[in-house]
Amino acid sequence: MAMTLRLADDENEALRRRAELEHRSMQEVARQAIREYVENHSRAELLDQVLDEELPRYAEALERLGQ
């Protein structure tokens, strides 16, 4: 699916410089950045969910360790 991405002039220039430095297209660099963003945030959400579910089980032990 195609989409239009509107960037501020400074964002566009930074993307252009990065793509030029890596000898890749601006589209390739932007797509990789999006994939990394989604992957990193998905991991963080999963970790938050696990911690929310598991930390209460160990709250007493963690509190004693902190003393």
N, C-alpha and C positions, 0 to 999 in steps of 0.2 A: 504494500500500500504506500502510496506517495503522500508526502506531507510537506508543508512549507514551514521553515524555521526562520523566524525573524530575529536577527541579532542586532545589538547596538553596534555602532561603528567600532568601538574599542574591542568588543568581543569578536567581531568579524576579523579584525586585524590580528588579534592574538591567535585565532584559529588558523588564519592564513599562514602566519609565521610558523606555527607548530607543524602544520602540514608540510610546508616547504622544508623545514629542518629534518623531518622524518621521510622526505621524499614520498609522500602519500597525498591522496586527495583530501580536501577539506571534508568531504562526505565520509571518507573512511575514518578520519580522526574523530569526527563528531559521533559516528555510529559506535565506535569503540568506547568513547567516553560515556555514552548512554548505557551500553551494556555493562560497563564497570559500575556505574552508579546504581543501576537496578540490582546487580548482583550483591554489591556491598550493603545496600539498604535492606535487601531481602535477608541477608545473613544477620544483620543487626536486629531486625524484627523477630527472627526465629530465636536468637539468643535471648532477647527480652522476654519472649513468651516462655521459654524454658525456665529462665530465672524466676519469673512470676509464679510459675507452677511448682518449682522445686525448692526455692529458698525457704518458704514457710515450714517445710519438713525439717529443715536443719537450723531453724532460727535459734532454738535454745543452745545448741552446740556452738553455733557461731557467736552467740552472745557470751558464752563462757570463755571461748578462745580469746575474745576481745578484752577480757578482764586481766 
